[in-house]
């Protein structure tokens, strides 16, 4: 029986062996012993996790885009716009209602300014969202898009929890 385990484990790749080891709680003791023997014989190890650095050649480690000030500022702007864009865009209309129709009745300029303000807020929000989506990965310079990690190098947008 141990010979069956040994021959089976000899046919697996290092990655497959390590995957079996990670889930070895359900194996019989003889299988675990043969698995450990094969892993020791090959010297198989889990690969080191990627070590991201702030700049190539730097020793300063980073975990995600959240470690970069420029990205954090952009995130704050994005969150602010997502929370308050309707309030910001509608404020001139609400002020117009509060002042009454008399203030806006014959004033093309006030109506134009109100619409211009609302359009400005909408466009600013779109620009902020576009900048967030098009943010370049500091490790490989590819664009992140909306993914949680860089599709090119796997650099994470947020720290792993």
N, C-alpha and C positions, 0 to 999 in steps of 0.2 A: 504493500500500500504506500509506504513512503517513497518507493521507487516511482509510482504513478505520479505523485506530487512533484517529485524531482524532475521527471521528464516533461511534465506540463509546464513547470516554471522555467525550465531551460529554453522552451520555445517562445516565451514571452519577451517583448522588448523591455528595456529598462523602464520606460514610462509606464508600461502595463504592469510591471512588477510593483512599482511604487504605488500605482493606483490600487492594486490588490492589497498592498500593505496598509494603505490608508483606511481600507474597509475590512481589516482582518479580524474584527471582533466576532464575526460569525463563523470563522474557520475552526476546524478541529485542531487540537494541539499539534498533531503530527504535521499537518499542512503548514501551520505557522512556523514550526521548526525548519521545514524544508524551504519555506519562503525566505526566512531570515538567512539561512545558509546560502541560498542563491544570491541574495542581495549583497551579502558580505563577499562572496566569491567574485562578483562583478564589480564591487565597489560602487554600486549605483547610489546616487544621492539625488535628492530633490534639487532642482535648479535654484540658484540664488534668486531672490526676488529682484526685480529691476530696481536699480538705485538711481533715482532721478536727481540731477544736480541743477542748481540755479543757472549756471553757465558752464559750457564745456571746459573741463580742466579745473573746475571749482570743486571744493570739498563740501560746500554748503548744500545740504540735502533739502529736498522739497518733496511733499507728498502729492500735491495736486495744484491745479490752477489757483486755488484759494490762497496759496502761499505768495502769489504775485500781487503787489499793490495795485497795479493798473487794472487787473481783472477784478479785484475786490471793489474798486471804485465803480467800475462799469456795472457790476452786480447791484451795488447800492442804487445807482441811477435806474437800472431796470426795475428793481423792486419798487422804488418810489413811483415810477411811471405806471406800473401795473396797479398799484394801490390807489393812486390819486388822479389818474388821467381824466376820468369822467368829471371829477370835482373841478379840476383845473380848466377843462374845456367848457364846462357849463357855468362857471362863475360869472362871466359877463352877462349871460342870459338871465341868471337869477338876479343879479344886480339891476338889470333892466326891468325885471318884473317888480323888484322892490321899489325902485324909483318911480315906477308907474309908467303907463303908456305915454304920458305927456312928454317925458324926456326923449323917447324914441319915436314919437309920432311923425315928425317931419324931419328926422335926422338920418339921412342916408349915410353920413359919416359914422355915426355911432353904430348903426347896424353893420356897416362894412367893417369897422374895427372889431366888433364882436365876432363876426364870422371869420375874419382874418386871425384873431386870437385862437379860436377853436381849431382852425386848420393848422396853425402853427403847432399847437399842442399835439395834435394827431400826428403830424409829420415828425416832430421831435421824438415822439414815442416809437414811431416806425424806425427812425434812424438808430435809436438806442437798441432796439431789438435786433436790427440788422448787424450792428457792431458786435452784439453779444454772440449772435450766430456765426459771424465771420471771424471771430477771434482766432488768432493764429497760435498754434501749439508752440510753446517756448522751446520744446525739445527738438522738433523736426520741421517746424514752420508750416505745416499743413493746417488747413482750416478745421475747426472743431465741428461746425454745424450744430445740430441740436443733440448730438449723442452725449452720453455720459463720459466717454473717453475718446481720445484721438483715434481715428480709424487707421491711421498710419503707424503710430508707435505705441498706442495703448496708454498714453499718459492720461491720468484721470482728471476729470473736471472738478470733482469734490473729493475730500479725503474719505477713505474707506472707513466704515464704522464697525 
